[in-house]
Amino acid sequence: MKKKAYLASEHYRERNYELDQCIVKFGTHAATLYRRPESKRSSWFFRIFIREEKRHYRQSLRTTDLKQAKSLVTDRVIEILGKVHSGQRLLDVSLNDLHRQYQIHMDHQVENGQISPNTWKSHRYRLRLGLEFLKGLEKRYPNALNTRLSALDGELFNGYFDWRLSVTKGKGRTIRSDVVRDELLTIRKMFQYAKKEKLCGEKAIPSWDFIVETEAPRRKRLGPDDNRNFKQCLAQWAMLDDRIAGKEKATYHRMLTLCVIRLVEATGMRSGEVFGLKNSCLKRRGDDYIVSIQAKTSKVRRSRDITVLADSFGDWFYRWQRHKDKDAYVFSPFDSGKTSCRDTFYHQYKSFRQELKKVNLDWYDLYHCRHVWVTHRIHAGEQLYKIAQAAGTSTKEIESTYSHVLTEVTTKEFNKKKVIPRPDGSHEVILLDSIVAPLEMADEIKGTKNARSNK
C-alpha cells in the first residue's frame, strides 16, 4: 500500500492524516498530539493554534512514546506562549499570504467607507505589478511568491524602475517616473502593514534610491477671462462644429459632455458623483430637482441631498436623454443606460482639449468647474461651513484650497471700515461709503490745520 504524503498546511484535521489524536489542555489553550501516517512508528507531533497569528504552529516532538510526548509538549507550549506574549513572530508568512491578508484588510477599509472602491481598484493594480516584479527575480528568489518575508530585502526594489521602463517600452509605450514612484509607494504600504502586524521586519520594507522631482501643480489658477473663454469654446465645440453635423451619436455624446460640465459648474458636484447619478436619485419639486448623492459614488463616502435648479441640467431631460428607466444612469452613453458615461465623457473631453489648446486652455479640466462654483459661493458671502456641506467637503479643506479667494474677500470687507483713534486711547470704528469717506477726509484735513494753528 502506497504511503500517504503528509502536507501539514493542508492535511491537519483530515481523516487518516492525523492518527491517534490526543488533546492536551493548557488553560485556555489546547495542543493536539498526533502521528503521521507515512511510517508505522511515526514520531509524535503537536500543533497549537496561535490566535495572534491566526494560524497553527506545528512541530515534531522526536519521540514515539506517548507518555514522553505529553511531558515534552508541556515545555514546548509554555515556551511558545511566552514568545507570543512578548510579541515575537513564530510563523513566517509568504508573499502570497501577505497579499491575501492585505486584500482582506483593504476590503474592510472599503466597507467602512475609509477609502473608495475606485481607489482600492487602482491600488490592486499597483500591487499586482509589484508581485509580477518579484516573480521575475527567479534567480534570487526561486520560490517566487511563496518566498518568506524574512528572506526579502527591501533594497531589491531599486530594480523596479528599470523593470517598469522595460515592460512599457516592450509594449511600445512610455511611462513617467512619478507614476513609477506612486506604484512603489502603494507597494510599500502593503509591507508597512505587514510590519505593523508583526509579519516582517524593517529589512523587508521596499526602498529605492531614485528621486522624482516634485512636479509643479498641473491645475493652474483661473485668470479673469479663463472661465468665459472656456464656456465659449465649449459651446462652439458641442453645438456649432460642422464635422459632426448629421451624426446623431457624435452629437449626443458632445451634448452629454456639455451638460455634465454645466451641472458641475452649477452645483460643485464631483465628477464621480455626477457619473454615478441614476434617474432614481432625482426628484422633481417645482422648478428644482432634489438630487440624492450616494455615499458609494462620493470621494468622502458620505451621502447628501442637494437642491438643483432645473436649468442646471439644461435641456438634457427634454431633448437629449435617451435612457429614462428608473435604474438607468442620468448621463449614459448613446447605446446603453446601464453604463456610466465616465469613459465616454473623458474620451470626448480628450477631443475637446484639442480645441482648448487653440486658446491656451488645454490645462482646464472638470475640476476647475467645481472650483468656479466654490469661488462664486465665497464671493457671494456664503458661510464656509454651508459651502462645505453642499460641496461634500470640510471647512478646513476650503480654507486651505481657496485661501487666496478668502484673503481677497476678507480684505475687501476690511476696506469698508475705518478705525479712528481717540485722545483717551480708545478707538472709533466708522463704516465707509461713497459719501462718508470724503467727509472723513475733510474732517481729517480740518483737524490737521487746527492743530497747526494752535501750535
C-alpha positions in Angstrom: 0.0 0.0 0.0 1.3 3.4 -1.0 2.2 5.6 1.9 0.3 8.9 2.1 2.4 12.0 1.7 1.6 14.4 4.5 1.4 18.1 3.9 0.8 19.9 7.2 -0.6 23.1 5.8 -3.4 21.1 4.0 -3.9 17.8 5.8 -4.2 18.6 9.5 -7.6 17.6 10.8 -8.1 15.5 7.7 -9.2 11.9 8.3 -6.4 9.4 8.2 -3.8 12.1 8.1 -3.5 12.7 11.8 -3.5 9.4 13.6 -4.2 8.7 17.3 -5.1 12.3 18.1 -4.7 13.3 21.8 -5.8 16.7 23.2 -3.7 18.3 25.9 -5.2 21.3 27.7 -3.2 24.4 28.8 -5.6 26.8 30.4 -7.5 28.5 27.5 -5.1 26.8 25.0 -5.1 23.3 23.8 -2.4 21.3 21.9 -3.2 18.4 19.7 -0.8 15.4 19.7 -0.9 13.2 16.6 1.2 10.8 14.5 1.7 11.0 10.7 0.6 8.1 8.5 3.7 7.8 6.3 5.5 5.4 8.7 4.4 2.6 11.0 6.2 4.1 14.0 5.9 7.8 13.4 7.2 10.3 16.0 4.6 12.3 17.8 3.8 15.8 16.6 1.9 18.5 18.1 0.0 21.5 16.8 -1.4 24.5 18.6 -3.5 27.4 17.2 -1.8 30.8 17.7 -4.6 33.3 17.9 -2.4 36.3 17.4 -1.2 35.0 14.1 -4.5 33.1 13.2 -2.5 30.0 12.1 -1.5 26.6 13.5 2.0 26.1 14.7 3.3 22.5 14.3 6.4 20.7 15.5 7.8 17.2 15.9 8.5 16.0 19.5 11.0 13.5 18.2 9.7 10.6 20.3 7.5 7.6 19.7 6.5 7.3 23.3 3.1 9.0 24.1 3.9 9.5 27.8 7.1 11.2 27.0 5.4 13.3 24.2 2.9 14.6 26.8 5.7 15.6 29.0 7.7 17.3 26.3 4.7 19.2 24.8 4.1 21.0 28.1 7.6 22.6 28.0 7.2 23.4 24.3 3.8 25.1 24.6 5.0 27.2 27.6 8.0 28.3 25.6 5.8 29.1 22.6 3.2 31.1 24.6 6.0 33.1 26.2 7.3 34.1 22.8 3.8 35.1 21.6 3.1 37.2 24.7 6.4 39.0 24.2 5.3 40.0 20.6 7.7 37.6 18.8 6.6 36.2 15.5 6.5 32.4 15.3 5.2 31.7 11.8 6.9 33.3 8.8 4.3 34.3 6.2 4.9 34.2 2.4 4.3 36.9 -0.1 1.1 35.2 -1.2 -0.1 35.1 2.5 0.6 38.8 2.9 -1.1 39.7 -0.3 -4.3 37.8 0.7 -4.3 39.2 4.2 -3.8 42.7 2.9 -6.6 42.4 0.5 -9.0 41.4 3.3 -7.8 44.3 5.3 -8.4 46.8 2.4 -11.8 45.3 1.6 -12.8 46.1 5.2 -11.5 49.6 4.7 -13.8 50.0 1.7 -16.8 48.5 3.6 -16.2 51.0 6.4 -16.0 53.9 4.0 -12.4 54.8 4.7 -11.4 54.5 1.1 -13.4 54.5 -2.1 -13.7 51.3 -4.3 -12.0 53.1 -7.2 -9.0 53.9 -5.0 -8.7 50.3 -3.9 -9.1 49.2 -7.6 -6.1 51.3 -8.6 -4.1 50.1 -5.6 -4.9 46.4 -6.5 -3.4 47.1 -10.0 -0.2 48.6 -8.5 0.1 45.6 -6.1 -0.2 43.2 -9.0 2.7 45.0 -10.7 4.8 44.6 -7.6 4.2 40.9 -7.4 5.0 40.5 -11.1 8.3 42.2 -10.5 9.1 39.9 -7.6 8.1 36.8 -9.6 10.7 37.9 -12.2 13.5 37.6 -9.7 13.8 33.8 -10.1 17.5 33.5 -9.6 17.4 35.3 -6.2 14.0 34.0 -5.1 13.3 30.6 -6.7 10.2 30.1 -4.6 8.6 33.3 -6.2 5.5 34.3 -4.3 6.0 31.5 -1.8 9.1 33.3 -0.6 9.0 34.0 3.1 9.0 37.7 4.1 12.0 37.1 6.3 14.0 36.3 3.2 13.2 39.5 1.4 15.5 42.5 1.2 13.6 45.8 0.5 16.5 47.2 -1.4 15.8 44.8 -4.3 13.1 47.4 -5.3 15.9 49.6 -6.6 15.5 47.5 -9.8 11.7 48.2 -10.1 12.2 51.4 -12.0 14.2 49.9 -14.8 11.9 46.9 -14.9 8.8 49.1 -15.4 10.6 51.1 -18.1 11.5 47.9 -20.0 7.9 46.5 -19.7 6.3 49.6 -21.0 8.9 50.0 -23.8 8.2 46.4 -24.9 4.5 47.4 -25.3 5.5 50.5 -27.4 4.6 53.0 -24.6 6.4 55.3 -22.2 5.9 55.9 -18.5 6.6 58.9 -16.3 8.9 58.5 -13.3 6.3 60.0 -10.9 3.9 57.2 -11.9 6.5 54.6 -11.0 7.1 56.4 -7.8 3.4 56.2 -6.9 3.3 52.5 -7.7 6.2 51.9 -5.3 4.5 53.9 -2.6 1.4 51.7 -2.8 3.5 48.6 -2.8 5.4 49.8 0.3 2.1 50.4 2.1 1.4 46.7 2.0 4.8 45.9 3.6 4.3 48.6 6.2 1.0 47.0 7.1 3.0 43.7 7.4 5.4 45.3 9.8 2.6 46.8 11.8 1.0 43.4 12.1 4.5 42.0 13.0 4.6 39.8 9.9 8.0 41.2 8.8 10.8 43.4 10.0 12.2 46.7 8.7 14.6 44.9 6.3 11.7 43.8 4.1 10.2 47.3 3.6 10.7 48.4 0.0 13.3 51.1 -0.5 14.7 52.8 -3.6 17.4 55.4 -4.3 16.0 57.2 -7.4 14.4 60.6 -6.8 11.5 62.1 -8.6 11.4 65.9 -8.8 8.2 67.4 -7.4 6.1 68.5 -10.3 4.5 71.9 -10.5 0.8 71.9 -9.9 -1.0 70.7 -13.1 -4.1 72.7 -12.3 -3.4 76.4 -12.9 -5.2 79.1 -11.1 -8.0 80.6 -13.2 -7.5 84.0 -14.6 -10.2 86.7 -15.0 -11.3 85.6 -18.5 -10.4 81.9 -18.4 -13.9 80.7 -17.5 -15.7 82.9 -20.0 -13.3 81.7 -22.8 -13.7 78.1 -21.7 -17.5 78.3 -22.0 -17.4 80.0 -25.4 -15.0 77.3 -26.7 -17.3 74.5 -25.2 -20.4 75.9 -26.9 -18.6 76.1 -30.2 -17.3 72.6 -29.9 -20.5 71.0 -28.7 -23.1 72.8 -30.9 -21.5 74.5 -33.8 -18.9 72.0 -35.1 -19.7 71.2 -38.7 -17.7 68.0 -38.5 -20.5 66.2 -36.5 -23.4 67.7 -38.4 -25.9 64.9 -39.1 -24.1 62.4 -36.9 -26.6 61.5 -34.2 -24.3 59.6 -31.9 -21.5 62.0 -32.0 -23.8 65.0 -31.4 -25.4 63.1 -28.4 -22.0 62.5 -26.8 -20.9 66.1 -27.2 -24.1 67.4 -25.7 -23.7 64.9 -22.8 -20.2 66.3 -22.2 -21.6 69.9 -22.3 -24.4 69.1 -19.8 -22.1 67.3 -17.4 -19.8 70.3 -17.4 -22.7 72.8 -16.9 -24.1 70.7 -14.0 -20.7 70.6 -12.2 -20.3 74.3 -12.6 -23.8 75.0 -11.3 -23.6 72.6 -8.3 -20.0 72.0 -7.3 -20.5 68.2 -7.5 -17.5 66.0 -8.0 -17.2 64.1 -11.3 -17.7 60.7 -9.7 -20.9 62.0 -8.1 -22.3 63.1 -11.4 -21.2 60.0 -13.3 -22.9 57.8 -10.5 -26.3 59.6 -10.7 -29.2 57.4 -11.7 -32.7 58.6 -12.6 -33.9 57.2 -9.3 -31.6 59.7 -7.5 -33.6 62.7 -8.8 -37.0 64.0 -7.7 -38.7 67.0 -9.3 -40.0 69.7 -7.0 -41.4 72.7 -8.8 -38.6 74.4 -10.7 -36.0 72.4 -8.8 -34.6 68.9 -8.5 -33.7 67.2 -5.2 -30.6 65.3 -6.1 -29.5 62.4 -3.8 -25.8 61.9 -4.0 -24.9 58.3 -2.9 -22.1 57.6 -0.5 -20.6 54.9 -2.8 -20.1 57.5 -5.6 -18.7 60.2 -3.3 -15.0 60.6 -2.6 -15.7 61.2 1.1 -18.0 58.2 1.3 -20.9 60.3 2.7 -24.3 60.8 1.1 -26.0 64.1 0.9 -29.1 65.7 -0.8 -28.8 69.0 -2.7 -31.3 71.2 -4.4 -30.5 71.9 -8.1 -32.2 74.3 -10.4 -33.9 72.6 -13.3 -32.0 74.9 -15.6 -28.7 73.5 -14.4 -29.5 70.3 -16.4 -30.2 72.4 -19.5 -32.5 70.6 -21.9 -30.9 67.3 -21.2 -34.1 65.6 -19.9 -36.4 67.1 -22.6 -34.3 66.7 -25.7 -31.2 64.6 -25.3 -31.5 61.9 -22.6 -32.2 58.5 -24.3 -32.4 56.2 -21.3 -35.2 57.2 -18.9 -35.6 54.0 -16.9 -35.6 54.3 -13.1 -32.3 52.3 -12.8 -30.6 53.9 -15.8 -27.8 56.4 -15.4 -28.8 60.1 -15.8 -25.8 60.6 -18.1 -25.1 57.4 -20.0 -23.6 56.5 -23.4 -25.7 56.5 -26.6 -26.2 52.8 -26.7 -26.9 51.8 -23.0 -28.4 53.3 -19.9 -26.8 50.6 -17.7 -23.3 52.0 -18.1 -21.9 55.2 -16.6 -20.8 57.8 -19.0 -17.4 58.2 -17.3 -15.3 56.6 -20.1 -17.4 58.3 -22.8 -17.0 61.7 -21.1 -13.2 61.5 -20.9 -13.0 60.3 -24.4 -15.0 63.3 -25.6 -13.0 65.7 -23.3 -9.8 64.5 -24.9 -11.2 65.7 -28.3 -12.4 68.9 -26.7 -9.0 69.6 -25.2 -7.6 69.9 -28.8 -10.0 72.9 -29.2 -9.0 74.3 -25.8 -5.4 74.1 -26.8 -6.1 76.7 -29.6 -7.0 79.2 -26.9 -4.2 78.1 -24.4 -6.7 76.4 -22.1 -5.8 72.8 -22.6 -4.9 72.6 -18.9 -8.6 73.4 -18.0 -10.4 70.3 -16.7 -13.6 69.3 -14.9 -12.2 70.1 -11.5 -12.0 73.8 -12.5 -15.8 73.8 -12.9 -16.2 72.7 -9.3 -13.6 75.3 -8.4 -15.6 78.0 -10.1 -18.7 77.1 -8.1 -16.9 77.2 -4.8 -15.2 80.5 -5.7 -18.6 82.1 -6.6 -20.1 81.0 -3.3 -17.3 82.6 -1.4 -17.7 85.8 -3.3 -21.4 85.7 -2.6 -20.6 85.9 1.1 -21.9 82.4 2.0 -20.7 80.9 5.3 -17.9 78.4 4.7 -19.5 75.6 6.7 -22.6 75.8 4.4 -20.4 75.8 1.3 -18.5 72.8 2.7 -21.8 70.9 3.4 -23.1 71.5 -0.1 -19.8 70.5 -1.7 -19.3 67.4 0.4 -16.0 68.6 1.8 -14.7 70.2 5.0 -14.3 73.8 6.1 -10.6 73.1 6.6 -10.2 71.9 3.1 -11.9 75.0 1.7 -9.8 77.3 3.8 -6.7 75.6 2.6 -7.5 75.4 -1.1 -9.2 78.8 -1.5 -7.0 80.8 0.8 -6.3 83.4 -1.9 -10.0 83.9 -2.6 -10.8 84.2 1.1 -8.0 86.7 1.6 -9.4 88.8 -1.3 -12.9 88.8 0.1 -11.8 89.4 3.7 -9.6 92.4 2.8 -12.4 93.8 0.7 -14.6 93.8 3.8 -11.7 95.3 5.8 -11.7 98.3 3.4 -15.3 99.1 4.3 -14.3 100.1 7.9 -12.0 102.7 9.3 -10.6 102.9 12.8 -10.2 106.4 14.3 -8.1 106.7 17.4 -9.4 109.0 20.2 -7.3 111.1 22.5 -8.2 108.9 25.5 -6.7 105.9 23.9 -10.0 104.3 22.7 -11.0 103.8 19.1 -14.0 104.6 16.9 -15.0 102.3 14.0 -16.6 104.0 11.1 -18.3 102.3 8.2 -17.1 103.9 4.9 -19.2 104.6 1.8 -19.0 106.9 -1.1 -20.5 109.8 0.9 -18.9 109.3 4.3 -15.4 108.8 3.1 -14.9 112.3 1.5 -16.4 113.9 4.7 -14.0 112.0 6.8 -11.1 113.1 4.7 -12.2 116.7 5.0 -12.5 116.4 8.8 -9.0 115.0 9.0 -7.6 117.9 6.9 -9.5 120.4 9.0 -8.3 118.8 12.2 -4.7 118.9 11.0 -5.0 122.7 10.2 -6.5 123.5 13.6 -3.7 121.6 15.3 -1.0 123.6 13.4 -2.8 127.0 14.2 -2.9 126.1 17.9 0.8 125.5 17.8 
